[in-house]
Amino acid sequence: MTTYGKGTLCIQAGYAPKVGEPRIAPIVQSTTYKYDDIAQVNRVMTLQEFGYKYSRTGNPTVTAFEEKVRILEGGAAAVATASGQAANVLALTNILKEGDHAVSSTALYGGSFSLFNNTLKKYGIETSFFEPEQSEEEIAALFRPNTKVLFGETIGNPGLNILDFAKLASLARRFDVPFIVDNTLATPVLCNPFLHGANIVTHSASKYIDGHATSIGGIVIDGGNYDWTNGKFPDITEPDPTYYGARYIEKFPKSPYLAKARAQFLRDFGACLGPQNAFLFSLGLETLHLRMRAHSENALALATFLKDHPRVTFVDYPGLNPVGRERITKYFLKDAGSGVLTFGLSGGIEAIDRFVKKLKVAALVVHVGDARTSVLHPASSTHAQLTEEQQRASGITPDMIRVSVGIEDTKDIVEDFEQALQ
């Protein structure tokens, strides 16, 4: 299956029905699973044998979704979660503990920045931040003996920088830490971070994977390409007393990292994905390859229109600027910059409010990455919890408007912005 193109994988990967079984992966709306003898249940509960025991840690509909994304990303294993934020929490806390240190890009979704800057700090985990275009040596100076993670977003939200994978992967190898990448805005159709040195990939499936603003969920994918036996992660290599001394590195050699996450994180924190949402995500994935082409084409057309408008102070879209174009060519699977752009509007917050109220096709919503065009003022919404200095470090200015460009007719989107800017 992995030899097929992205479109075929979007539609067919993850579920292979046998004769007489449903052609489409069914919704298994059940919390529990039947067994005939207590010995088998014991083997399942103690990780000696695979089986569904309770839908908090696994469900057939969720498995089909996990497998589809795993194959699309080219990973070794995947675990779905209740939200994109839960995916990042799982990815990090599965290997970080009190006294550890992380290094992260500043160009992050506001919730992710707060997770690093505020919440993890309360649990004794410190983070040092770098601006994405800093030199390798400047970023290297942030690493400490207790650094355990390097983190970034493929396309920063809403800064829209594309990660320099070569630089960051080099740092991860140099300091022997896992390189975690949030690939939400690029999707596995446009970029596969594992091809460029990433070790763990996360997604907010609520965005382009869903594509229709119906469901909340996330997913973590393990590339199976990190050596967990380097002595930095004993919880993966040493016996787990809660599972009769099982060693994840021995029992699950393809992905001990996510085996631990499923067995411990989902068991203890319960941030699992429900089967209804997993079904909708799998449905959304079937058109992801088509939608990302349309999102990217519409975003480039709108960005091209906005850059020449007299009321617009700046436009940022990866497909327009030289650095973005270079990195799309170098790191992306397609010549496309995804569907999000930002622009500045002169006249202050009053002008921004008037502009938003005049839009007819686009709507003001706290979301990104679905079929409908939407706008947002990041400084007063998704990043409102950041100081002005932190906002600017994340690439946010008071005049910035973020646009999630949908897949409506290009002409209608551009004309809607043109009339709202008059």
Disulfide bonds with the S-S distance in Angstrom:
none
